Amino acid sequence: QVQLVESGGGLVQAGGSLRLSCAASGRTFSTYVMGWFRQAPGKEREFVAVISRSGDTTYYANSAKGRFTISRDNAKSTVTLQMNSLKPEDTAVYYCAATPTYCPGYGCSRDRDYNYWGQGTQVSVSS
């Protein structure tokens, strides 16, 4: 059982940066694989990034590689998404998600892999 709250969204010009944070409540944060997803108006929710329980391994969607960085601090029960070189197509509601699943072979990149979701935070990038 875990509760998630995102923060850090906002409006930024293309080429700028934002840092999203996700705060988790509960005693078992380190037992969860943590992911970031996003959903633009009229589009399906899509995978952005995932980080292993220990933080040793990360994977990114092709659209995020080289621009976004996911990290976690298990002592503080937080996960962060640093977003640089933002583009208008990054505009979406960003969601933090948690799952106890190992997801062998595909790295927990499907939204149905996740048990818990935050409320989302809006990111808007102007051209």
Secondary structure, DSSP 4 states (H G I P E B T S, - for coil): --EEEEE--EEEETT--EEEEEEEESS-GGGSEEEEEEE-TTS--EEEEEE-SSSS-EEE-TTTTTTEEEEEETTTTEEEEEE-S--GGG-EEEEEEEE----TTT-S-SGGG-SEE---EEEEEE-
